[in-house]
Amino acid sequence: MHAFPTRYQLAELGALLADPSRAAIVLALTDGSARPAGELARVAGVAPATASAHLRRLVAGGLLAALPQGRHRYYRIASETAAQVLETLPLLHARPAHSARAPRDDPALAYARTCYRHLAGQLGVAVYDWLSREGDLKLGADALQFDRDALQLTPRGAARLREADLLADDAHAAGLRGRACLDWTERRFHLGGTLGVQLTARMLERGWLRRTGQTRALALTPPGRAGLRRLGVAVDDRG
């Protein structure tokens, strides 16, 4: 089980995100990309020296990680855990009692988007629901019942995904760990973890999904819609 943060840790997290420039930098990286400091300075609308100071603080605070590449340094979200915290922060906003879901300012993002590097939104929830309903996910043998970070494919689930060409045909694929990641627009779970990342990457490689513009939104292509429907995933006509 994870311990609750201390008041100082919680206050530090709030302070890290309280500055609009730091918030802009973090948001620019929630698609799972790694970007250089100069690009992040332009995104945040600040001078390079100011961006460097912000980046040092975000790295020290555990939200970002720095990746040296030759003479340059690239920055990315530090971990999937950090990405999940950022993704679910909107759930803290108050909403009307009669509203079953969060407000959807961007329908494309609400329908399908990347959450770090895995599929989220209505489509991500539909894929998770399908895998769960069909009994293709199980808790790992060493997991406790409340451990949502230890999901694995059953042998049947691995075989079904391989048959659909959505899983690499190797001995280790069935052992990929998944995570039940809370979706902030649907208020239900989608599939995260290494398994969710691999499945999303495969859908992009096969052309079932495609990236759209500069946002995290993903579009479901006609082949993807047909393929998911053949598997039994509930999808609508958007994409």
Buried (B, 14 or more C-beta within 10 A) or exposed (E): EEEEEEEEEEEBBEEBBEBEBBBBBBBBBBBBBBBEBEBBBEBBEBEEEEBBBBBEBBBEBBBBBBEEEEEEBBBBBBBBBBBBBBBBEEEEEEEEEEEEBBEEEEEBBBBBBBBBBBBBBBBBBBBBBBBBEBEBBBBBEEBEEEBBBBBBBBEEBBBBBBEBEBBBEEEEBBEBBBBBBBBBBBBBBBBBBBBBBBBBBBBBEBEBBEEBEEEBBBBBBEEBBEBBEEBEBBBEEEB
